[in-house]
């Protein structure tokens, strides 16, 4: 799609044809199996002050926590016992873990549990990323949030747009499967900006793309801002599927938080990944980027049963492989 065509699809009043096309592209390129990645939110300590995030360092109302190594390993073990082939280790930036500690943790998960490991721990130096890759990390999620440097600077006043893109480049150079993404409905965001976001995703050849609605947090400077809608988020997801074809795209928790059927709707218009939470229940209420987050009281086994039932109702199956990059596989299988 061209930029103008993307804008037109984002603005369409009846997205039924768009969703059907995206679902077909999803089926043809990544199949009907849904990949489950166990999410471990291991620390809510953050050194950044992003205006939209409940974990921002200026939010003194949050009870900060930092899971111990054995707690993290126990959560990863639960994920493996539930049949998940992959875990996502997520925290705020500056989470008070040294890179050496993270490397040892990743090595133990790989050695003891044989799980694919995704890290979502923010900006690091190239040398630190290289160490994490050498320790066995397979993937890294680092959202660029918006392709507009001006909007980026307004929402993330202590971050650099150029540094964020530089980090994404380093991750690619080092051989990570790279994930990024955006929020839809940010204050000051236009359809043209979202179109530019999608074109940047295509240019970066991302292996994974996360997208969710902006949900205002009452403990942030954007408390009174208007939130994003599920309708626009789903139209953006569908366009991303059509444009990127074989990228892994999750039906995110944020979608299910603003609509009880949000994740199911996402799976019907292009999504092929779910991220069930395996964080110990006692920590979940403290890891709220936005209010109204679902599954705060559920145990890991409860999440699995819920998701299994959801997928059965949609006629979808649970993938039995680690869910590595389809783009990487395509390049490996190419005769060139």
C-alpha positions as CSV (number, residue, x, y, z in Angstrom):
1,X,0.0,0.0,0.0
2,X,1.0,3.6,-0.6
3,X,0.9,6.1,2.2
4,X,-2.4,7.6,0.8
5,X,-3.9,4.1,0.5
6,X,-3.0,3.3,4.1
7,X,-4.5,6.6,5.3
8,X,-7.7,5.8,3.4
9,X,-7.9,2.3,5.0
10,X,-7.4,3.7,8.4
11,X,-10.3,6.1,7.9
12,X,-12.7,3.6,6.3
13,X,-16.1,3.6,8.0
14,X,-16.9,-0.1,7.4
15,X,-13.7,-2.1,7.9
16,X,-15.3,-5.5,7.1
17,X,-13.5,-5.9,3.8
18,X,-10.2,-4.7,5.3
19,X,-10.5,-7.2,8.1
20,X,-11.4,-10.1,5.8
21,X,-8.4,-9.3,3.6
22,X,-6.1,-9.1,6.6
23,X,-7.4,-12.4,7.9
24,X,-6.7,-14.0,4.6
25,X,-3.2,-12.6,4.4
26,X,-2.6,-13.9,7.9
27,X,-3.8,-17.3,7.1
28,X,-1.7,-17.5,3.9
29,X,1.5,-16.2,5.5
30,X,1.6,-17.4,9.1
31,X,-1.2,-20.0,9.3
32,X,-4.0,-20.6,11.8
33,X,-1.8,-21.6,14.8
34,X,-1.5,-19.0,17.5
35,X,1.9,-18.6,19.3
36,X,1.7,-18.3,23.0
37,X,4.5,-16.3,24.8
38,X,4.5,-16.4,28.6
39,X,4.9,-12.8,29.9
40,X,7.1,-12.3,33.0
41,X,6.9,-8.7,34.2
42,X,9.9,-9.0,36.5
43,X,10.4,-5.4,37.6
44,X,8.4,-2.2,37.5
45,X,11.4,0.0,38.4
46,X,11.9,2.5,35.6
47,X,14.3,5.4,35.1
48,X,12.3,7.0,32.3
49,X,9.6,9.7,32.7
50,X,7.4,9.0,29.6
51,X,4.2,11.1,29.9
52,X,1.8,8.2,29.1
53,X,3.2,5.4,31.3
54,X,2.1,4.4,34.8
55,X,5.6,3.1,35.6
56,X,7.3,6.5,34.9
57,X,9.8,7.4,37.6
58,X,7.9,10.5,38.8
59,X,4.9,8.3,39.7
60,X,5.4,8.0,43.5
61,X,2.1,6.1,44.0
62,X,3.5,2.9,42.5
63,X,4.9,0.3,44.8
64,X,8.1,-0.7,43.1
65,X,9.2,-4.3,43.0
66,X,12.1,-6.4,41.6
67,X,11.6,-10.1,41.3
68,X,14.5,-12.3,42.5
69,X,16.3,-14.6,40.1
70,X,14.8,-17.7,41.5
71,X,11.3,-16.1,41.3
72,X,11.9,-15.3,37.6
73,X,13.1,-18.8,36.9
74,X,10.1,-20.3,38.7
75,X,7.8,-18.2,36.5
76,X,9.6,-19.3,33.4
77,X,9.3,-22.9,34.6
78,X,5.6,-22.5,35.0
79,X,5.4,-21.3,31.4
80,X,7.3,-24.3,30.2
81,X,5.0,-26.6,32.3
82,X,2.0,-25.0,30.7
83,X,3.4,-25.9,27.3
84,X,4.6,-22.4,26.2
85,X,7.7,-22.6,24.1
86,X,8.7,-18.9,24.6
87,X,8.9,-16.3,27.4
88,X,8.9,-12.6,27.2
89,X,10.9,-10.9,30.1
90,X,9.7,-7.4,30.5
91,X,10.6,-4.6,32.8
92,X,10.9,-0.8,33.1
93,X,14.1,0.7,31.8
94,X,16.9,0.9,34.4
95,X,15.3,-2.0,36.2
96,X,18.3,-2.4,38.6
97,X,19.5,-5.6,37.1
98,X,23.0,-5.5,35.7
99,X,23.5,-6.9,32.2
100,X,25.8,-9.5,33.7
101,X,22.9,-10.7,35.9
102,X,20.5,-10.7,32.9
103,X,22.9,-12.7,30.9
104,X,23.2,-15.3,33.6
105,X,19.4,-15.4,33.9
106,X,18.9,-15.9,30.2
107,X,21.6,-18.6,30.1
108,X,19.8,-20.5,32.8
109,X,16.4,-20.3,31.1
110,X,17.9,-21.5,27.9
111,X,19.9,-24.3,29.5
112,X,17.4,-25.6,32.0
113,X,14.1,-25.0,30.2
114,X,14.9,-24.8,26.5
115,X,12.6,-21.8,26.0
116,X,12.9,-19.1,23.4
117,X,13.7,-15.8,25.2
118,X,12.4,-12.4,24.3
119,X,13.7,-9.4,26.2
120,X,11.9,-6.1,26.6
121,X,14.1,-4.0,28.9
122,X,14.7,-0.8,26.9
123,X,17.7,0.9,25.5
124,X,21.2,-0.5,26.1
125,X,24.6,0.0,24.6
126,X,25.6,-2.1,21.6
127,X,28.1,-4.0,23.8
128,X,25.4,-4.8,26.3
129,X,23.0,-6.0,23.5
130,X,25.9,-8.2,22.2
131,X,26.4,-9.8,25.6
132,X,22.7,-10.6,25.9
133,X,22.7,-12.1,22.5
134,X,25.7,-14.2,23.3
135,X,24.0,-15.4,26.5
136,X,21.2,-16.9,24.3
137,X,18.5,-14.2,24.0
138,X,16.6,-14.8,20.8
139,X,14.5,-11.7,20.5
140,X,14.2,-8.1,21.7
141,X,11.2,-5.8,21.8
142,X,11.8,-2.1,21.7
143,X,8.9,0.1,20.6
144,X,9.6,3.2,18.7
145,X,6.1,4.4,19.8
146,X,5.8,6.9,16.9
147,X,7.7,7.8,13.8
148,X,7.2,11.5,14.4
149,X,10.4,12.9,16.1
150,X,8.3,15.8,17.3
151,X,5.6,13.7,18.9
152,X,8.2,11.3,20.3
153,X,10.0,14.2,22.0
154,X,6.8,15.6,23.5
155,X,5.7,12.2,25.0
156,X,9.2,11.0,26.0
157,X,11.0,14.1,27.1
158,X,14.1,12.3,28.5
159,X,14.5,10.0,25.5
160,X,16.0,10.5,22.1
161,X,14.2,9.4,18.9
162,X,17.6,9.0,17.2
163,X,18.9,6.8,20.0
164,X,15.8,4.6,19.8
165,X,16.2,4.0,16.1
166,X,20.0,3.4,16.6
167,X,19.2,0.7,19.2
168,X,16.9,-1.0,16.8
169,X,19.6,-1.0,14.2
170,X,22.1,-2.5,16.6
171,X,19.7,-5.3,17.5
172,X,19.3,-6.1,13.9
173,X,23.0,-6.1,13.3
174,X,23.6,-8.4,16.2
175,X,21.2,-11.0,14.9
176,X,18.2,-10.5,17.3
177,X,14.7,-11.2,16.0
178,X,13.5,-7.6,16.4
179,X,10.2,-6.4,17.6
180,X,8.8,-2.9,17.8
181,X,5.5,-1.1,17.7
182,X,3.2,1.8,18.5
183,X,0.2,3.0,20.5
184,X,-2.8,4.2,18.6
185,X,-4.7,7.3,19.7
186,X,-1.8,9.2,21.3
187,X,-2.5,12.9,21.9
188,X,-1.3,14.8,18.8
189,X,-1.2,11.7,16.6
190,X,-2.9,11.8,13.2
191,X,-3.8,9.1,10.7
192,X,-1.0,10.3,8.5
193,X,1.4,9.7,11.4
194,X,0.1,6.2,11.8
195,X,0.6,5.6,8.1
196,X,4.2,6.8,8.5
197,X,4.5,4.4,11.5
198,X,3.4,1.5,9.4
199,X,5.7,2.4,6.5
200,X,8.6,2.6,9.0
201,X,7.7,-0.9,10.3
202,X,7.9,-2.1,6.8
203,X,11.2,-0.4,6.2
204,X,12.7,-1.9,9.4
205,X,11.6,-5.4,8.3
206,X,10.4,-6.2,11.8
207,X,10.0,-9.7,13.0
208,X,7.3,-8.8,15.5
209,X,5.0,-5.8,15.8
210,X,3.1,-4.8,18.9
211,X,0.2,-2.4,18.7
212,X,-2.4,-1.3,21.2
213,X,-4.7,1.6,22.1
214,X,-3.5,4.5,24.2
215,X,-5.2,4.2,27.5
216,X,-4.8,7.3,29.7
217,X,-3.4,6.6,33.2
218,X,-4.8,8.9,36.0
219,X,-1.3,8.9,37.6
220,X,0.4,10.5,34.6
221,X,0.4,14.0,33.0
222,X,-1.9,12.6,30.3
223,X,-4.6,11.7,32.8
224,X,-7.3,13.8,31.1
225,X,-6.3,13.0,27.5
226,X,-8.7,11.2,25.3
227,X,-7.9,7.6,24.8
228,X,-7.4,5.6,21.7
229,X,-10.2,3.4,20.3
230,X,-10.3,-0.3,19.6
231,X,-11.8,0.4,16.2
232,X,-8.8,2.4,14.9
233,X,-6.4,0.1,16.6
234,X,-7.9,-2.9,14.8
235,X,-7.9,-1.0,11.4
236,X,-4.2,-0.3,12.0
237,X,-3.5,-3.9,12.9
238,X,-5.2,-5.1,9.8
239,X,-3.2,-2.7,7.6
240,X,0.0,-3.8,9.3
241,X,-0.8,-7.4,8.5
242,X,-1.4,-6.7,4.9
243,X,1.7,-4.5,4.5
244,X,4.1,-6.7,6.5
245,X,2.6,-10.1,5.5
246,X,4.5,-12.6,7.7
247,X,5.3,-10.6,10.8
248,X,4.3,-11.9,14.2
249,X,1.5,-9.6,15.6
250,X,0.0,-10.1,19.1
251,X,-3.5,-9.5,20.2
252,X,-2.4,-7.4,23.1
253,X,-3.7,-7.2,26.6
254,X,-4.6,-3.5,26.1
255,X,-7.1,-4.5,23.5
256,X,-8.8,-6.9,25.9
257,X,-8.7,-4.2,28.6
258,X,-10.9,-1.7,26.7
259,X,-13.2,-4.4,25.2
260,X,-13.9,-7.8,26.7
261,X,-13.7,-9.3,23.2
262,X,-10.8,-7.1,22.1
263,X,-8.2,-9.9,21.7
264,X,-10.7,-12.1,19.8
265,X,-11.4,-9.3,17.4
266,X,-7.7,-8.8,16.9
267,X,-7.2,-12.5,16.1
268,X,-9.9,-12.1,13.4
269,X,-8.2,-9.3,11.6
270,X,-4.6,-10.3,11.5
271,X,-3.1,-11.2,14.9
272,X,-1.4,-14.5,15.5
273,X,0.2,-14.2,18.9
274,X,-1.1,-14.1,22.5
275,X,1.0,-13.3,25.6
276,X,-0.5,-15.0,28.6
277,X,0.8,-13.5,31.9
278,X,2.9,-15.8,34.1
279,X,4.0,-13.1,36.5
280,X,3.2,-14.0,40.1
281,X,-0.2,-12.6,41.0
282,X,1.1,-10.6,43.9
283,X,3.1,-8.3,41.6
284,X,0.6,-7.7,38.8
285,X,-1.3,-4.8,40.3
286,X,2.0,-2.9,40.5
287,X,2.8,-3.4,36.8
288,X,0.0,-1.3,35.3
289,X,1.1,0.9,32.5
290,X,-2.5,1.9,32.1
291,X,-5.7,1.4,34.3
292,X,-8.2,-1.4,33.9
293,X,-5.6,-4.0,32.9
294,X,-7.2,-7.5,32.7
295,X,-6.1,-10.7,34.4
296,X,-4.6,-9.1,37.5
297,X,-6.0,-11.7,39.8
298,X,-5.6,-14.7,37.5
299,X,-3.1,-17.5,38.2
300,X,-0.9,-18.6,35.2
301,X,-3.0,-21.8,34.8
302,X,-6.2,-19.7,34.7
303,X,-4.8,-17.6,31.9
304,X,-4.0,-20.7,29.9
305,X,-7.5,-22.2,30.3
306,X,-9.0,-18.9,29.3
307,X,-6.9,-18.6,26.2
308,X,-7.4,-22.2,25.2
309,X,-11.1,-21.7,25.3
310,X,-10.8,-18.5,23.3
311,X,-8.9,-20.1,20.6
312,X,-11.2,-23.2,20.4
313,X,-14.1,-20.8,20.0
314,X,-12.4,-19.1,17.1
315,X,-11.3,-22.4,15.4
316,X,-7.7,-21.6,15.9
317,X,-5.0,-23.9,17.4
318,X,-2.1,-23.4,19.7
319,X,1.3,-23.5,18.0
320,X,3.7,-26.2,19.2
321,X,7.0,-24.6,18.1
322,X,8.9,-21.7,19.6
323,X,7.5,-19.2,17.2
324,X,10.7,-17.9,15.7
325,X,10.6,-15.2,13.0
326,X,8.8,-16.2,9.8
327,X,10.9,-13.6,8.0
328,X,14.1,-15.2,9.2
329,X,12.8,-18.6,8.1
330,X,11.9,-17.2,4.7
331,X,15.4,-15.9,4.3
332,X,16.9,-19.2,5.4
333,X,14.7,-21.2,3.0
334,X,15.4,-18.9,0.1
335,X,17.6,-20.4,-2.6
336,X,19.5,-17.1,-2.8
